[in-house]
Amino acid sequence: MFGNLGFTEIMMILLVILLLFGAKRIPEIAGSFGKGIREFKKNMNDVTRDIQDEVRQDRVAGAAPRDQLPPAERPAPRAEDETHPEPKRLLS
């Protein structure tokens, strides 16, 4: 979970946090952090649900999936591309 952090490194980080914020503020900070995580998860679920709804609506409407759309046409070469050939390269 913490990668290459060992027990002593984690304890040192917790000690620094305790010294910086004090024992009274740590529960408040942890609660705010938990609320932030919950809000983030809720928003991610909302976005996922919105995307799934859009996909369902496209299927119901009979829209062609992107991989079945005809390929895009390439633009015709411009006149200046034809008049200016590619520069010659020097041999090394």
N, C-alpha and C positions, 0 to 999 in steps of 0.2 A: 504494500500500500504506500509506503513512504520511500520506495526505491532503495537506495543504498544507505539510508539513515539508520544508524544503530540506536540502541536504547539510550546511550549517554547523550547522543546528539539531540534526540527528541526531548529528553529531560532538560537539557540546556536551553532549548528553544522555549519550552514551557516556563522555565524559570525566568527567562528574559521577558516573556509576555506578562508574567505575574508581577515582576518589578516595574514594568512600564505602565501597566494599567491598574494594578492594585486588585486585591481580592474582591472588592465590592463591585467593580465594573466588569469582571470576567463573565459572570452569568448574563449580564445585560448584553455584552458583545456576542456571546454564544447564541442568545435568543435572536438577536438581529441577524446573525449569520444564518441561523436556521430558517428564519422567515424569508430571507433572500433566496436561499436554496429552494424553498417551497414555491415561491413566486416564479423563479426561473423554470422549474419543472412544469408548473401550470401553463406558463406561456409556451413552452416547447410542445406540450400536449395540444394546446389550442392551434398552433401552427400546423402540427401534423394532421390534426383533424380537418383543418381548412384545406390542406393539400389533398387529403383523401376525398373530401367532398367534391373538390374541383375535378378530380380524376373520375369519380363516379358520374358527375354531371356530363363530362365529355363522352363517356361510354354510352350513357343514356341518349344523348343527343346524336349519336352516330358519327361523331367526329373521328376522322382517321388518325390513328396513332402517328407519332412523329416519324417512326421508322418506315411507315407506309406512304408517306407523302412523296410526291415526285421530286426528283433532284432539282436543285436550284440551277437556273441557267447561268452560264458564265458570261460576263459582259464581253462585248465585242472589243477587240484591241483598238486603242485610240490611234488617231492618225499620226501623232508625234512619236508613238512607239515604232511605227513602221519607217519613219524618216530618219530616226536616230538609232542605228544599229548598236548592239552591245559593244563596248570598247574592247579592243584586242588586249590580251594579256601577254606580258613579257615572260620569256622563259627564264627560269632561275638556274 
